[in-house]
Amino acid sequence: MKVGAPLRRWIRLPKTLFGRVAVTLGSMVFVVLGLVAGSVWIEHRHPSDEPGRALFPRTQRLVTRPIVVALGREIQSHYRRQSEAKYLKTGLSLEETIARFLDEGADPAARRDFAFRLAREGTPEALAALRQVLATASPEDLKHMLALIGRAGNPATVPLLASLSRHHDESVARAAIRALELIGNDPAVGVVADLLADPACPQALRIEAAVTLGNVQTTTAQLALTDTFANLPSGEVATEILHGLGRYDFDRVAPVFRSYLSTLAADGELRVAAVEALSKSSADAVPFLLEVAGADADPEVRASAAWAISTHPTAKQFGSHLNAMVESEPEADVRRRLYEALIHQSDTSPGRIIPLVLAEENTATRIAGLNALGESLRHDPSSAAAREFDATLVPELQRLATSPNTLNLQMRAVFALRRAGTPAAHQALAEISESAGQTIATAARHGLPSSP
């Protein structure tokens, strides 16, 4: 027994060590999963790229955001591999794939799908086979194969795509441009930039090129857009260039927009397009848009700038500035857009908005103001403005929602009541839900506290 006890302890030792290792590994996995799940939750509830909502901006930028971005990339990569498997796992060698691709007697649908594998492999033989088939394929087959070549993402296919980007069939040429966008390296961007800069190129292709360069988001693409815009292209091409530039962070493209909008001789429609393009830019474009909305001589440009501000809901600290602009703006349509921008602001005062709204005579502008007022009341429900809103403006909104008006005006009246959320507003919504048409009644019902 004395000899057996140490032996039994020696036998139990590996199990104990194994158990400790297992517990340690399990704990590490649990911690990692918890970190990932916590990062996803935090970024969903308190996005790090929205300063007003982020809990710990610096920590989130360094920890949670990279985790979520990496997780998103891995998920996208997984689904991409799954979707591409049918093109790669055919049971054929590359030589057999090339032979079937070149066999004109093979099934056309299956044959053209081989373009993906040949583009992905990118060997001289594979590229030669692609070149041979693409030279005689129908436009429909060409477009299908070009989409697959773009998805394959092999830079070796750029010269092949470049030759088709000027195809006599514009739909094929556009497909080649889109394939170049998917590859997105500097040589691919250079091909697209040459199309954009060529005044002899069909306008439809130049527009496609401008859209592509806006989507690529590289420095080379940005410079191509900027350089071509400096040569004053035709109206539609210039508009698409501005929209493309508007997709970049504002600090990268600010000189272009500042310079163009300060040019008094610039085309009026293009100046409107320029400020509207900044609706897709980063939120740091808002201070510049405020300058334009408050000082430009053209009311259409001012209105467009105010609308662009409203598309940046994360820029919440400009309520007082926008309020002052409403007070001094002579044009009703510009004031309407300024009210829409006010809806997203966190530093608004219902007591300051209500006299402005009461003075509005244009119905659309008045309802826009009522929505801004309703949103501000949500944050200050016990104010004197809330009592005046309930007594004076709730009955007006209820009439607008239930009287013959456009559906747009009726819905906006309901939204103003929903935003305010005061007792009288809830009562009006309940009555609207019982008396209005189905669409308006449903919208009103969804604004009631008891709605699921």
C-alpha positions in Angstrom: 0.0 0.0 0.0 2.8 2.3 0.8 4.3 1.6 -2.6 1.0 1.9 -4.3 0.0 5.4 -3.0 2.8 7.3 -4.6 2.1 5.4 -7.8 -1.6 6.4 -7.7 -0.6 10.0 -7.1 1.8 9.8 -10.0 -1.0 8.4 -12.3 -3.4 11.2 -11.2 -0.9 14.0 -11.8 -1.3 14.1 -15.6 -5.0 14.3 -15.2 -4.6 17.2 -12.8 -2.3 19.0 -15.1 -4.5 18.3 -18.1 -7.5 19.7 -16.2 -5.6 22.8 -15.2 -4.6 23.4 -18.8 -8.1 22.7 -20.0 -9.5 25.2 -17.5 -6.9 27.8 -18.5 -7.6 27.4 -22.2 -11.3 27.5 -21.6 -10.9 30.7 -19.6 -8.8 32.3 -22.3 -11.4 31.3 -25.0 -14.2 32.7 -22.7 -12.3 36.0 -22.3 -11.6 36.3 -26.0 -15.3 35.6 -26.9 -16.4 38.0 -24.3 -14.0 40.7 -25.7 -15.4 40.1 -29.2 -19.0 40.1 -28.1 -18.4 43.2 -25.9 -16.7 45.0 -28.7 -19.6 44.3 -31.1 -22.1 45.5 -28.5 -20.2 48.7 -27.7 -19.7 49.6 -31.3 -23.3 49.0 -32.1 -24.7 51.0 -29.1 -21.9 53.6 -28.8 -20.0 53.8 -32.2 -16.4 55.0 -31.9 -16.8 57.0 -35.1 -19.6 59.1 -33.5 -17.9 61.3 -30.9 -21.2 62.3 -29.3 -22.1 58.7 -28.6 -18.8 57.0 -27.9 -18.2 55.8 -24.3 -14.4 55.8 -24.4 -13.4 57.3 -27.7 -9.7 56.6 -27.5 -10.0 53.1 -26.1 -12.7 52.2 -28.6 -10.5 53.5 -31.5 -7.6 51.4 -30.3 -9.5 48.2 -29.1 -13.1 47.7 -30.0 -13.2 49.3 -33.4 -10.2 47.2 -34.8 -11.8 44.0 -33.4 -15.2 44.7 -35.1 -13.5 45.7 -38.4 -11.4 42.5 -38.3 -14.4 40.4 -37.5 -16.3 42.0 -40.4 -13.5 41.3 -42.8 -13.3 37.7 -41.7 -17.1 37.2 -42.1 -17.0 38.8 -45.6 -14.0 36.7 -46.5 -15.8 33.6 -45.4 -18.9 34.3 -47.5 -16.7 35.3 -50.4 -14.8 32.0 -50.3 -18.1 30.1 -50.1 -19.5 32.0 -53.1 -16.3 31.5 -55.1 -16.0 27.8 -54.4 -18.2 26.7 -57.2 -15.9 28.4 -59.7 -12.7 26.9 -58.2 -13.7 23.4 -57.0 -14.6 21.8 -60.3 -12.4 18.8 -60.1 -10.6 19.9 -63.2 -6.9 20.8 -63.5 -6.0 24.2 -64.9 -5.1 22.6 -68.2 -8.5 20.9 -68.4 -10.2 24.1 -67.5 -8.5 26.0 -70.2 -9.3 23.2 -72.8 -13.0 23.3 -71.9 -13.1 27.1 -71.9 -11.7 27.1 -75.4 -14.1 24.3 -76.5 -16.9 26.1 -78.5 -19.0 22.9 -78.4 -19.2 23.0 -74.5 -22.1 24.3 -72.6 -21.9 28.1 -72.9 -23.2 28.8 -69.4 -20.7 26.5 -67.7 -17.9 27.5 -70.1 -18.1 31.2 -69.3 -18.0 30.5 -65.6 -14.4 29.2 -66.1 -13.4 32.8 -66.6 -13.2 33.3 -62.8 -10.6 30.5 -62.3 -8.6 31.6 -65.3 -8.5 35.2 -64.1 -7.6 34.1 -60.5 -4.8 31.8 -61.7 -3.4 34.5 -64.1 -0.9 32.3 -65.8 0.2 33.2 -69.4 -1.8 30.3 -70.7 -4.9 31.3 -68.7 -4.7 34.9 -69.8 -4.2 33.9 -73.4 -7.3 31.7 -73.3 -9.3 34.6 -71.7 -8.1 37.0 -74.4 -9.0 34.5 -77.2 -12.6 33.9 -76.0 -13.3 37.5 -75.0 -12.4 38.6 -78.5 -15.4 36.8 -80.0 -17.9 36.5 -77.2 -21.4 38.1 -77.3 -22.0 41.3 -75.3 -24.1 39.3 -72.7 -21.3 36.7 -72.3 -18.7 39.4 -72.1 -20.5 41.2 -69.3 -20.9 38.0 -67.3 -17.2 37.1 -67.7 -16.0 40.6 -67.0 -17.9 40.6 -63.7 -16.2 37.3 -62.8 -12.8 38.6 -63.8 -13.3 41.7 -61.6 -14.3 39.5 -58.6 -11.2 37.4 -59.1 -9.2 40.5 -58.3 -6.0 39.6 -60.1 -3.9 42.6 -61.1 -2.5 40.6 -64.0 -5.9 41.0 -65.8 -5.7 44.8 -65.8 -4.3 45.0 -69.4 -7.1 42.7 -70.6 -9.7 44.8 -68.9 -8.1 48.0 -70.3 -8.6 46.7 -73.8 -12.3 46.1 -73.2 -12.9 49.4 -71.4 -13.2 51.1 -74.8 -15.3 48.4 -76.4 -17.8 49.6 -79.1 -20.7 48.3 -77.0 -20.9 50.7 -74.1 -22.6 48.2 -71.8 -19.5 46.0 -72.2 -17.1 48.9 -71.7 -19.0 49.9 -68.5 -18.7 46.2 -67.3 -14.9 46.4 -67.9 -14.7 49.7 -65.9 -16.6 48.1 -63.0 -14.2 45.1 -63.1 -11.3 47.5 -62.9 -12.9 49.1 -59.8 -13.0 45.7 -58.1 -9.3 45.3 -58.6 -8.7 48.9 -57.5 -4.9 49.1 -57.7 -3.0 52.0 -59.2 -2.7 50.6 -62.7 -6.5 49.8 -62.8 -7.2 53.3 -61.5 -4.9 54.7 -64.2 -6.9 53.1 -66.9 -10.1 54.5 -65.6 -8.5 57.9 -65.1 -7.5 58.0 -68.7 -11.1 57.4 -69.8 -12.4 60.2 -67.6 -9.8 62.7 -68.8 -10.4 61.9 -72.5 -12.9 64.3 -74.0 -13.3 62.1 -77.0 -14.5 59.2 -74.8 -18.3 58.8 -74.9 -20.0 60.7 -72.0 -21.6 57.6 -70.6 -18.2 56.0 -70.1 -16.7 59.1 -68.6 -19.6 59.2 -66.1 -19.0 55.6 -65.3 -15.3 56.4 -64.8 -16.1 59.2 -62.4 -18.4 57.0 -60.3 -15.7 54.3 -60.2 -13.0 56.7 -59.1 -15.3 58.0 -56.3 -15.9 54.4 -55.1 -12.2 53.4 -55.2 -11.2 55.9 -52.5 -7.5 55.9 -53.1 -5.2 58.9 -53.4 -4.5 58.1 -57.1 -8.3 58.1 -57.8 -8.8 61.3 -55.9 -6.1 63.1 -57.8 -7.5 61.9 -61.1 -10.9 63.3 -60.2 -9.4 66.6 -59.1 -7.2 67.0 -62.1 -10.0 66.3 -64.6 -12.4 68.7 -62.7 -9.8 71.5 -63.0 -10.1 71.2 -66.8 -13.8 72.1 -66.6 -15.5 69.1 -68.2 -19.1 69.1 -69.4 -22.0 69.5 -67.0 -23.0 65.8 -66.3 -19.4 64.6 -66.2 -18.5 67.5 -63.8 -21.5 66.6 -61.6 -20.4 63.0 -61.3 -16.8 64.1 -60.5 -18.1 66.3 -57.7 -20.2 63.4 -56.4 -17.1 61.2 -56.6 -15.0 63.7 -54.7 -17.8 64.1 -52.1 -17.3 60.5 -51.1 -13.8 61.3 -49.7 -13.1 62.6 -46.2 -13.6 66.4 -46.3 -10.1 67.2 -45.2 -8.8 65.5 -48.4 -11.1 67.4 -50.8 -11.8 70.7 -49.0 -9.6 72.8 -51.3 -11.5 71.7 -54.4 -14.9 72.6 -52.9 -13.8 75.8 -51.2 -12.2 77.1 -54.4 -15.1 76.2 -56.7 -17.9 77.5 -54.4 -16.0 80.8 -54.0 -16.0 81.3 -57.7 -18.8 83.7 -58.5 -18.8 82.8 -62.2 -19.2 79.1 -61.5 -22.3 77.3 -63.0 -25.2 77.6 -60.6 -26.4 74.0 -61.0 -22.8 72.7 -60.5 -22.5 74.8 -57.3 -25.7 73.1 -56.0 -24.2 69.7 -57.0 -21.0 70.6 -55.2 -22.7 71.2 -51.8 -25.0 68.2 -52.2 -22.0 66.0 -52.9 -20.7 66.8 -49.4 -23.7 64.9 -48.0 -21.6 61.8 -48.5 -18.4 63.2 -47.1 -17.2 63.1 -43.5 -18.9 65.0 -40.7 -16.1 67.6 -40.6 -17.7 69.1 -43.7 -20.5 70.5 -41.6 -18.7 73.7 -40.5 -18.0 74.5 -44.1 -21.6 73.7 -45.1 -22.8 76.1 -42.4 -20.7 78.9 -43.9 -22.3 78.2 -47.3 -25.8 77.9 -45.9 -25.4 81.2 -44.1 -23.7 83.4 -46.6 -24.0 82.2 -50.2 -25.9 84.6 -52.4 -27.8 81.9 -54.2 -30.8 80.6 -52.2 -30.7 77.3 -54.0 -27.1 76.8 -52.9 -28.0 77.8 -49.3 -30.9 75.3 -49.3 -28.8 72.5 -50.6 -26.1 73.2 -48.1 -28.7 73.1 -45.3 -30.0 69.8 -46.6 -26.4 68.4 -46.7 -26.0 69.3 -43.1 -29.1 67.3 -42.2 -27.5 64.2 -43.7 -24.8 64.2 -41.0 -26.7 63.2 -37.9 -23.5 62.8 -35.9 -22.8 66.5 -36.1 -25.0 67.5 -33.1 -23.4 70.6 -31.7 -24.6 73.2 -34.1 -28.2 73.8 -32.9 -27.6 77.3 -31.7 -25.9 78.3 -34.9 -28.7 76.8 -37.1 -31.3 78.5 -34.9 -29.7 81.9 -35.6 -29.6 81.2 -39.3 -33.3 80.4 -39.3 -33.9 83.7 -37.6 -32.1 85.7 -40.3 -32.9 83.6 -43.4 -35.4 85.4 -45.8 -36.3 82.4 -48.0 -38.9 79.9 -46.8 -37.4 76.9 -48.6 -34.0 77.5 -47.1 -35.6 77.8 -43.6 -37.3 74.5 -44.3 -34.0 72.8 -44.9 -32.5 74.5 -41.8 -35.3 73.2 -39.7 -34.6 69.7 -41.0 -31.0 70.1 -40.0 -32.1 71.2 -36.5 -33.8 67.9 -35.9 -30.5 66.1 -35.3 -29.1 68.8 -33.0 -28.7 68.2 -29.3 -28.3 71.8 -28.2 -31.6 73.2 -29.4 -34.0 75.3 -27.2 -37.8 74.8 -27.8 -38.4 78.2 -26.4 -36.3 79.7 -29.2 -37.8 77.6 -31.9 -41.5 78.0 -31.2 -41.8 81.7 -32.0 -40.1 81.0 -35.4 -42.5 78.2 -36.2 -45.6 80.2 -35.2 -44.5 82.9 -37.6 -44.1 80.5 -40.6 -46.8 80.8 -43.2 -45.6 78.3 -45.8 -47.1 74.9 -44.8 -44.1 72.7 -45.7 -41.7 75.1 -43.9 -44.0 75.2 -40.9 -44.3 71.4 -40.6 -40.5 71.1 -40.9 -40.2 73.6 -38.0 -42.8 71.6 -36.0 -40.7 68.5 -36.4 -37.6 70.4 -35.2 -39.7 71.7 -32.3 -41.1 68.3 -31.5 -37.6 66.8 -31.3 -36.4 69.6 -29.0 -39.4 69.0 -26.8 -38.4 65.4 -26.3 -35.4 66.7 -24.4 -37.3 69.4 -22.5 -40.9 68.1 -22.0 -41.8 70.4 -19.0 -40.9 73.7 -20.7 -43.4 76.5 -21.4 -42.9 75.8 -25.0 -44.3 72.2 -24.5 -47.4 73.6 -22.9 -47.9 76.0 -25.8 -47.2 73.2 -28.3 -49.9 71.1 -26.7 -52.4 73.9 -26.6 -51.9 75.5 -30.0 -49.9 73.3 -32.3 -51.1 69.7 -31.5 -54.6 70.5 -32.8 -53.1 72.0 -36.0 -50.9 68.9 -36.6 -53.9 66.6 -36.0 -55.9 68.5 -38.6 -53.1 68.4 -41.1 -52.7 64.6 -40.6 -56.4 63.9 -41.1 -57.4 66.5 -43.7 -56.9 66.2 -47.5 -53.2 66.9 -47.9 -50.4 65.2 -49.7 -49.2 62.0 -48.0 -45.9 63.6 -47.4 -47.4 66.4 -45.4 -49.7 64.1 -43.5 -46.8 61.8 -42.5 -44.6 64.8 -41.4 -47.5 66.0 -39.2 -47.6 62.5 -37.6 -43.8 62.5 -37.2 -43.9 65.9 -35.4 -46.4 64.5 -32.9 -44.3 61.3 -32.5 -41.2 63.3 -31.9 -42.7 65.6 -29.3 -44.2 62.7 -27.2 -46.2 65.1 -25.0 -49.5 63.9 -23.4 -51.5 65.9 -25.9 -49.4 64.6 -28.8 -50.1 61.0 -27.6 -53.8 61.7 -27.4 -53.8 63.2 -30.9 -51.9 60.1 -32.2 -54.5 57.8 -30.6 -57.3 59.7 -32.3 -55.5 59.8 -35.7 -54.9 56.0 -35.5 -58.7 55.5 -35.2 -59.9 58.1 -37.9 -57.2 58.4 -40.6 -56.5 56.2 -43.6 -54.5 53.0 -43.2 -51.1 54.4 -43.9 -51.4 57.4 -41.6 -53.3 55.5 -38.9 -50.5 52.9 -38.8 -47.8 55.6 -38.6 -49.7 57.2 -35.7 -50.2 53.9 -33.9 -46.5 53.2 -34.0 -45.9 56.4 -32.2 -48.0 55.5 -29.2 -46.3 54.3 -26.0 -48.2 51.0 -25.9 -47.1 50.1 -29.5 -44.8 47.1 -29.7 
